[in-house]
C-alpha cells in the first residue's frame, strides 16, 4: 500500500475542505512547494495534488503553485482538478506530472479517458467521488445518476492505472475511511483502487494493512497529517513492516 499526502490548492495556498465545501476551506499554508518538500523529506514516495479552483472552473487555476511543487521535489506527483481535455492533460505530463487524475470528464466524456490511457499508459487515473452512493462531478457541486461501480467498470479494459475513490461525506471530517465501500469497488473492478476521504489516525493505516484490505492499493491522507493526528514516520514504518515482515 502507498500512502499519499495530499496538497489541495485554493488561490495558491494549501487548504483542506470539509465535504468538498469551498466555503469551509481551512488554510494550512501559503507555500505549497515548501509543504511538498516537507512531505518528501518525511519519506513519502508520492504526492497527491488537487487544483480545487480548477475542479470548479473546469480548467487549471493553480498552475504556478503546481509548477513550483514540480520544481521543488523529486518524488512523483499525481494531479487532479480541471483536467478535461487532451491539451491540458498533455501539458501537465510534459511539465513532469507523473499521473493525471480525470474526474468530471470520466463521466461526461469516457472516450477522452480511453484515448488518454491509450496514448499515455500508466499515467492516467480516474477520480471517482461519491455522494450518497452516486458519482459527483464539477468539483462535487453536482451529482450524477451513476454509481461508483458502474463508472469503474466503464474503464475496465481501458488501461487506466488507478481509481481514486473518495467518499465525500467523510472527506475532511476525520471520521475514518469508508473501507466497506472502497473494498466493494476494489472487488468489482480489476483496476487498482486508492482510498480517499476521512483517514483520521494511525488506526486507519493499520486497518488498511489487514489481509482483507489487500485489494486496496493505497490511501490519501490530508487533514490528519496537517493536524498532527498522524505521525508520518509511524505510518510509513507500519507500511514498510507490513510489506516486509521479516525486516
Secondary structure, DSSP 4 states (H G I P E B T S, - for coil): -EEEEEEEEETTEEEEEETTEEEEEEEEES-HHHHHHHHHHHT-SEEEEEEHHHHHHTS-S-HHHHHHHHHH--SEEEEESS--SHHHHHHHHHHT-SEEEE-HHHHH-HHHHHHHHHHSTT-EEEEEEEETTEEEETTTTEEEEEEHHHHHHHTTTTT--EEEEEEGGGTTTTS---HHHHHHHHHH-SS-EEEES---SHHHHHHHTSGGGTTEEEEEE-HHHHTTSS-HHHHHHHHHHHH-TT-
